[in-house]
Amino acid sequence: EISEDDWFDALCTAVIANESKFLFVGADFELLPLARRSEELYQRTDCRVIVSRQELVENCKDKYLTARMLGELGFPTPKSFLPEDGADAAETALGYPMIVKPRFGSRSRGVVVVESRDILESVSRETEQPVMQTYLPDDDAEYTCGVVFIDQAVDTVGVLRRRLRDGNTSIAFSEEHAEIEEFCANLVARLRPFGPLNLQLRVAGGVPYVFEINPRFSGTTVFRAHLGVNEP
């Protein structure tokens, strides 16, 4: 097993060898280590990591903390409960169906639509660090939204309606979504990341509910590049 220090030393060596001046985060596992050590990498290599501050990355990586953060800022987000809150509380607030998913995860892995108390208890036991959330029903109202925040301002916003396959966007639709674009810009202006932020949301009753935030360029970056928004 490779230690974080060994990985970081190898990364610094590669950055120096390639005379890189900017480093984009391409994998989820790199986000927190690079957020913690971005200044160290800069001192060793003169290369700037395009990554947000550690606190924001930690809140985005944890789906329960994501919901709490958004709620505290006054933005719509699914109601969220942990096992220690009790199944009764979750059941009363969320009803059925509800969503159960890992607090830490990506690509929709481990996301289950739960229809009853028996299934809730079974899935909660089988899911590592589960969080229970409001079920947002309309599969055709799911969006992946890329926002770049640079020089203390929102620079670009790209909203795509999407369909998933194996947890990844397989089809994306470029449509006019001025209200969602404004919503995303307002939210990101409050979060103040460094560089890219990917918001995943569903619209229910005309309201956009953000259920996941990735503080990096997303897999749909290439879609937006084809549409003329080259985020990197």
C-alpha positions in Angstrom: 0.0 0.0 0.0 1.3 3.4 -0.9 1.2 6.1 1.8 -0.1 9.6 1.1 3.4 11.0 1.6 4.8 8.6 -1.0 2.0 9.5 -3.4 2.5 13.3 -2.8 6.3 13.0 -3.3 5.7 11.2 -6.6 3.2 13.8 -7.7 5.6 16.7 -6.9 8.3 14.9 -8.9 6.0 14.6 -11.9 4.9 18.2 -11.7 8.5 19.4 -11.6 9.6 17.1 -14.4 6.8 18.5 -16.6 7.3 22.1 -15.5 3.6 22.3 -14.8 2.2 25.6 -13.6 -1.4 24.5 -12.9 -2.7 21.2 -11.6 -6.3 20.1 -12.0 -7.8 17.5 -9.7 -9.0 14.6 -11.8 -10.0 11.9 -9.2 -12.1 12.1 -6.1 -9.5 10.6 -3.9 -7.1 13.4 -4.6 -9.5 16.2 -3.5 -8.9 16.3 0.2 -5.2 15.6 0.2 -4.6 18.3 -2.3 -6.9 20.7 -0.5 -4.9 20.1 2.6 -1.5 20.3 0.9 -2.0 22.8 -1.9 0.3 25.4 -0.4 3.0 22.7 0.3 2.8 21.6 -3.3 3.1 25.2 -4.5 6.2 25.8 -2.2 7.9 22.6 -3.5 7.0 22.9 -7.2 5.8 26.5 -8.0 2.6 24.9 -9.4 -0.8 26.1 -8.3 -3.4 23.4 -7.5 -6.9 24.3 -8.8 -8.8 23.1 -5.7 -11.1 24.8 -3.2 -10.4 25.3 0.5 -10.4 22.3 2.8 -13.6 23.1 4.7 -15.6 23.4 1.5 -14.2 20.2 0.1 -15.0 18.3 3.3 -18.6 19.6 3.2 -19.0 18.6 -0.4 -17.5 15.1 0.0 -20.0 14.3 2.8 -23.6 14.2 1.5 -25.1 14.8 4.9 -22.8 17.9 5.5 -23.7 19.1 2.0 -27.4 19.1 2.9 -26.7 20.9 6.2 -24.5 23.5 4.5 -27.1 24.3 1.8 -29.9 24.4 4.3 -28.0 26.9 6.5 -27.5 29.1 3.4 -31.2 28.9 2.7 -31.0 26.9 -0.5 -33.4 24.0 -1.3 -31.9 20.5 -0.6 -33.3 17.1 0.2 -34.2 16.6 3.9 -31.5 14.3 5.3 -31.3 12.0 8.3 -28.6 9.7 9.8 -29.3 6.3 11.5 -28.7 7.9 14.9 -31.7 10.2 14.2 -33.9 7.1 14.2 -35.9 5.4 11.6 -39.2 6.8 13.1 -38.0 10.4 12.6 -36.9 9.7 9.0 -40.0 7.9 8.2 -42.3 10.7 9.6 -40.4 13.4 7.8 -39.6 11.7 4.5 -42.3 9.1 4.0 -42.0 6.5 1.3 -40.4 6.2 -1.1 -37.2 7.7 0.3 -33.5 7.5 -0.8 -30.8 5.7 1.1 -27.2 6.3 0.0 -23.7 6.3 1.4 -22.6 9.6 2.9 -19.3 9.3 1.0 -19.6 8.0 -2.5 -19.8 8.9 -6.2 -21.4 7.9 -9.5 -24.7 7.0 -7.8 -23.1 3.8 -6.3 -25.2 2.4 -3.5 -28.2 4.7 -4.1 -31.4 2.8 -3.3 -35.0 3.8 -3.5 -36.7 2.4 -0.4 -40.4 1.7 -0.3 -41.0 0.3 3.2 -39.8 0.1 6.8 -38.5 -3.4 6.4 -36.5 -2.5 3.3 -35.2 0.7 5.0 -33.8 -1.3 8.0 -32.2 -3.9 5.6 -30.7 -1.3 3.3 -29.4 0.8 6.2 -27.6 -2.2 7.6 -26.0 -3.0 4.3 -25.0 0.6 3.4 -21.7 1.9 4.7 -22.4 5.1 6.7 -25.9 5.6 5.2 -27.9 8.9 4.9 -31.6 8.9 4.3 -33.0 11.7 2.1 -36.1 13.0 0.3 -37.0 11.1 -2.8 -37.1 13.4 -5.9 -39.2 11.5 -8.4 -38.7 12.9 -11.9 -35.8 11.2 -13.7 -36.2 13.6 -16.6 -35.7 16.7 -14.4 -32.1 15.9 -13.3 -29.4 18.3 -14.2 -25.6 18.5 -14.0 -24.4 22.1 -13.7 -20.8 23.2 -14.1 -19.8 26.5 -12.6 -16.4 28.2 -12.6 -15.7 30.8 -9.9 -12.5 32.8 -10.4 -11.3 36.2 -9.4 -14.0 36.4 -6.8 -16.8 36.1 -9.3 -18.8 33.5 -11.2 -17.2 33.2 -14.6 -19.2 30.5 -16.5 -22.3 28.5 -15.8 -23.3 25.5 -17.9 -26.5 23.6 -17.3 -27.2 20.2 -18.9 -30.3 18.0 -18.4 -29.0 14.5 -18.3 -29.8 10.8 -18.2 -27.6 8.4 -16.3 -26.1 5.0 -17.1 -24.1 3.1 -14.5 -23.9 6.3 -12.4 -22.4 8.4 -15.3 -24.0 10.9 -17.6 -24.7 9.0 -20.8 -26.9 11.5 -22.6 -27.0 15.3 -22.0 -29.4 17.9 -23.4 -28.5 21.5 -24.0 -31.6 23.6 -23.4 -32.5 27.1 -22.2 -32.6 27.0 -18.4 -32.2 30.7 -17.3 -33.7 30.1 -13.9 -31.5 27.2 -13.1 -28.4 29.0 -14.3 -29.3 32.0 -12.0 -29.9 29.6 -9.1 -26.5 27.9 -9.6 -24.7 31.2 -10.0 -26.2 32.6 -6.8 -25.4 29.4 -4.9 -21.8 29.2 -6.0 -21.3 32.9 -5.3 -22.2 32.1 -1.7 -19.9 29.0 -1.5 -17.0 30.9 -3.1 -14.9 27.9 -4.4 -11.6 28.2 -6.1 -12.2 27.3 -9.7 -14.7 24.6 -10.7 -17.8 23.3 -8.9 -20.3 20.7 -10.2 -23.8 20.9 -8.9 -26.2 17.9 -9.3 -29.9 18.7 -8.8 -33.4 17.7 -9.6 -36.3 20.0 -10.1 -39.5 19.2 -8.1 -42.6 21.4 -8.1 -40.6 24.0 -10.0 -37.9 24.1 -7.3 -34.3 23.0 -7.9 -33.0 20.7 -5.1 -29.2 20.2 -5.0 -28.4 16.7 -3.8 -24.7 16.5 -4.6 -21.8 18.9 -5.1 -18.4 17.9 -6.6 -15.7 20.5 -6.0 -13.9 19.7 -9.3 -14.4 19.5 -13.0 -17.0 16.8 -13.7 -17.2 14.1 -16.3 -19.5 16.3 -18.3 -16.8 19.0 -18.8 -16.3 17.7 -22.4 -20.0 18.1 -23.1 -19.8 21.8 -22.2 -16.6 22.2 -24.2 -18.4 21.0 -27.3 -21.0 23.6 -26.6 -18.4 26.4 -26.5 -17.8 26.6 -22.7 -14.3 25.3 -22.2 -14.1 25.3 -18.4 -10.4 24.4 -17.9 
